[in-house]
Amino acid sequence: MDPLTLTTDRLVLRTVGPRDTDSVYAACQDPDIQRWTTIPSPYLPEHARGFTERMVPDGWANDSMFTFGVFLPSRELAGMLGVTMVSPGVGEIGFWGAKEHRGHGYVTEAAVAVSRWSFTDRAIDRLEWRAEVGNTASRAVARRAGFTMEGTLRSAISNNGVRRDCWIGSLLPADLFLPSASPYLPAP
């Protein structure tokens, strides 16, 4: 699939490329992003180049990962958000917010917009959110975006070679008052 751009009232969500490498590198120097996400730590310039020049375009090209930079109208990078396909009809959403732009609801706004796009344009019927237990900021974003917390998965995330427990939540099209691509029969 070719990358596309989504807009909200306050944001432009677009793919990142070589022109964004320096912004991605700078944002990923934040110790909280390195602590709570699975990006390499320390995060080096070559990691940012690999992300913006290979990983992101390859994900779009083979329909395996749809990554959006979260940009303000000033063109400043406020965060990153991606949906990785984990099985047919199921994607996993992941995100981070740039330190100087946290607390404004930008990542939540982006998560809702990309979720709607995933359900309506990509025929996804379930989005999963996962975060290491203790990442209360990510959990708050997921809850504000409408995700239902489903529990804790033991040893479900590997962060810097260490297995860790994670929280898991889900969002279904019906949670955003959208139709599903496939029939859904919930348990009684």
Summary of the structure (lengths in Angstrom):
residues: 188
radius of gyration: 15.9
end to end distance: 37.8
largest distance: 51.3
contacts: 561
relative contact order: 0.14
helix: 35%
strand: 32%
